[in-house]
Amino acid sequence: MSVPGVLYLLIASGACAATFFSLPFWREWSRRTGLMDEPGARKQHRGAMPAQLDANLRTLDRFQKDLNSIDDSIKSAELTQAEERKNAAEERRALQDLMLSQSAATTSALQPQPLDPKLQAPPRLEALKQELARLRGTFNENYPDIVSTHESKVPESRRTNPIEPQWQRQSINSARQLSA
């Protein structure tokens, strides 16, 4: 603790001790000099005041009615909230069922019709296409795995494409060098 903190603590402790020890002396001095107030007959009530009894009972009745109305409103709000939750859950289930039925209808409508087996791609090519799509989702086009998968997927006649841009050939060659 710092020096001012200790000083403040000592001052506060001294003030509390001085008040505690001087209080009995000040009380006695106040009684002797007449400074302490002593309730007289006009300030003391001998029993309950009848005029106030009716007012106090009316106030208690009003408080009880207010309390009952608040309890009723809380109960009705809780019931309304429970009904709203139930309705929301039913709507959510109905929406999920609708979405499932629509997605099933959509996927069945979007599925390609089976082609002639002679025209279908071999299974290895389909697997390479899927692998290429997976890799492209994670990496860029110059990633060595993408380049090698793409090369194994492309037929030999298309590998030496004279129309292929110069920058693409350079990126493929650099990727080959990296993978080697």
N, C-alpha and C positions, 0 to 999 in steps of 0.2 A: 504494500500500500504506500502511496506517496505521502510526502510530508503534509500537504494541505488536507488530504483525506484523514490522516490521523488527528490533525488539529481540529477539524470539523467534528469528528467523532468524540473527542475529549470535551469540546464545548457543549455538544448535545447531551452527553452523559452528565456533565456537571449541572446543566439546567434541569434535567429530570430529577437528579438527586436533591437539588435545592428546593424544587417544588414539592417533592415527596416529604421532605423533613420539615418544611415550613408550613405546610397545610394545616396541621392541628393548631398551631399558634395563631394563624390568621382566622381560623374559624372561631376560636375563643374570643379574639379581639373584636370580631364583627358582632358577636352576640352581646358583648359588654357595651359596645357603642351604639347598638340598635340598628346596625346596617343590614342584619339578616332578617329576611321577611318571615314572619310567623303567621300562618293562616288563621284567620279569625272565624267567627260564627257565620259570617256571610260567605266565606270562601269554601266552607265544608258542606257537603251534602250528606244528610243522614240516611238516605236510602235512594231508591230509584225515583226519578222525577216522572210523575204520571204523564205530563204533557209530551215528554220525549218518548215514552214507551210506544205510543201509537205510531209516531213517525219512524221509529226504529223498526217496528214490525212491518210497516209498509215498505221500507227500504229493503228489508230482508226478503219480502215477498217478490218485489221487483227483481232483485238479484236472482232469485230462484227461477222466475219466469225467463229471464235472459239466459240463464244457464241451460234450462230445458230447451229453449229455442236453438241455441248454439249446438247442443247435442243432437237435436233433430236434423239440423242442416248438415252436420258432419256425417250422420248416418246416411242421409239421402245422397250426399256427395260420394260416399264410399260405394253405395249401391250403383250409382251412375257410372263410377269409374270401373267397377267390376263388369258391368254390362258392356262398356266400351272396350275393355280388354277382350272380352269374349267375342264381340263382334269383329274386332281387329284380327284375332286369331283365326276366326272363320274365314274372313276375307283373305288373309294370308294363305290359308290352306287352299282356298278356291283359286287364287292367283297362281300358286305353285302347280296345282293340277292343270290349270289352263296352259301354263308355260310348258309343262311336260308334254301335254297332248299336242301343242303347236310344234314343239321341237321334234317330237316323234314324226309328225306329219311332214315337217320341213326336211328332216333328214331322209325320210323315205322318198320324198319328191326330188331331193337333190342327188340321190345316189345315182351314179351313172348306170346305164343299162349294160349288161354284160356284152362285151364285144365278141367277135369271132375269135376263137383261140389263136388263129394264125396272126390276127392283127394285134393281139395284146402283147405288151412288153414282157420280156422274160422276167422272172422273179428277182434275179440278181439286179437288173436295172431298176426295178421298183425299190428294192432295198437301198441302192445307191442314191436314188432320188430322195428318199426319206432321210438318209444320213446327211445328204447335202443340205436339205432344208433345216435339219436340226443344227448343223454347224453354222449355217448362215444366220440363224437366230442368235447365236452367241458371239461369233467372230466376224471380222470383215472379209472381203473377197480375197485378200492377199495372204490369208492364213494358210500355212502349208497343208493342213489336213483338207481344207476346202479345195485347194488347187489339185491335190492328188485324187480326191474323190471325184472332182469334176472331170479330170483327165481319164479316170477309169470308166466313167459313165459315157463320155463322148466317143463315138466310133472313130476308128483310125482315119477314115476319109475326111472327117471334119476337123481333125487335129491340125492339119496343115492347111488352114484356110487362108488363101491369099488376101481375102478382104479383111481379115482380123486386124484391128488397129495396132500400130506400133507400140503404144504404151501398154496395151494388154499383153502383147508378146513379151515385153520387158518384165512386166510384173510376174508373169508365169515363169519366166526363166529365173528371175531372182528368187521366187518361191521354191523352185526346184533346187537351186543351189543351197538354200537354207535347210531344206529337208534332207539333203544328201550328206 
